Amino acid sequence: MAIDLGMTRATGPVRCFLGWVHGDDYPALAQAASAHLHPQEHDYFLGTRHERRRRSFLMGRAAAKQAIAAYLGGADPTEILVRRGCFDQPVVCHPSFDVPLVSITHHESLALAVACDPGHVVGIDVEGIERADTSVFERVLTAKERRRIDDLFQDGHLASVLLWCIKEALSKALRVGMMTPFELLSVRDLQVFGTTLKVLFDHFAQYRAVAWKCDQLAVGLVLPRKTEFKLDLAQVLRNNGG
């Protein structure tokens, strides 16, 4: 499935679409992989022996194709190639002159992808909450962030996962992956609304982020600070089987 995220700026609407695939869809996707993948992607899928990698690749590409097709107003997924850039960032190749920027994330139960106007920037990440290793996530928190989440959250584990999601999403928006020193991804102005977290960034003042708890998943989205965005992604995913 795919939806318009309804983003706007002072200059007008921003074309930005979210696509997603549920883990339960994987067996059917795998049986019809050639109908969802570009021939180069299909060759990679067939040549990948590790089942977990096959699953994440196919679900991520299927979610991306849905978002890209919505952006293009309809397109054959086998004609859309999402290749890896030099920092492993997804790069869209298609005969259209107007191809979007894409951010992809996947968990065993859900893959998400955002396709947006190339003049805009978005990053997205999804993480499991229940089995997440908090010690790993806490290592990327600054002392200031730890103090703030202790003040704002009763559930420190959830807070750590939400912040990790946000930092992963920022690294994707910057198109550098997690090669940026974590201290440069530090956040400020944390606001909590139930199980939703909104932040700004210390060193990237032009961006803001929102992270949601969606059942046993955390979803983080980073976008330009001056872009308006009002959807509750947790509610969208719950309403569509997430």
Residue, then its C-alpha position, 0 to 999 in steps of 0.5 A: m500500500a502507499i499513501d500521500l503523506g500530505m507534507t506542505r511548505a510555504t511554497g506549496p505541497v510536497r510530493c511525498f509518499l509512504g509505502w509499506v509491506h507487512g511481514d505476513d506478505y512475504p511468502a506471496l511476494a517471494q513466490a512472485a518476486s519477478a513481478h515486483l523486482h527489476p531484473q537486476e534486483h531479481d538476480y540479486f534476490l535469487g543469488t542471496r542465500h541467507e533467508r533473512r537478507r532475502r526477506s529484508f531485501l524483497m520487503g524493502r524493495a516492494a515497499a519502495k516500489q509502492a511509494i515510487a509508483a505512487y510518486l510517479g502516478g503509476a509505474d511497472p515495478t519491474e522497470i524501477l531499479v533501486r540500486r545502492g549508492c556509494f554509502d549504501q543509500p538507495v538510488v532510484c533509476h527509471p525512464s522518467f525524468d522525474v525520479p524521487l529520493v527514497s528512504i527505506t527501512h525494514h524489520e522482520s514484520l514491516a518494511l517502510a519506504v518514503a519517496c519524495d520530491p528530489g528537492h526535499v529530504v526525508g529519512i525513515d527508520v523502524e525498529g523492534i521494541e520488545r527484543a531490542d538490546t537497550s544497552v546498544f541504543e543507550r551507548v548512542l545517547t549523550a548525558k543530556e539526552r539520558r537526563r531528559i528521557d529520565d525526566l520525560f519517560q516512565d519507560g526508559h527502554l522505549a525512549s532509547v529505541l525511539l531516539w535510536c530510530i530518530k538518529e538512524a532516520l537522520s543519518k538516512a536523510l543525510r545520506v551517509g548511513m551510520m558513519t556519522p559520529f553519534e554525538l553529531l546526531s544529538v537532539r534537543d527540545l524533546q517533547v513527549f505526547g503519549t508514546t510519540l516523541k518530537v525533537l530538534f537537533d543540536h547540529f542540524a537545526q534545519y531538520r526535525a523529527v517525530a517518532w511513534k510507538c506502533d504496537q511493538l515497533a518504533v517508527g522514526l521520521v526526519l524531515p525539514r524543520k519548516t515542512e508541515f506534517k500532521l499525520d500520525l503514522a502509528q495510527v495510519l499503520r494500525n488502520n492498515g494492518g500494522 
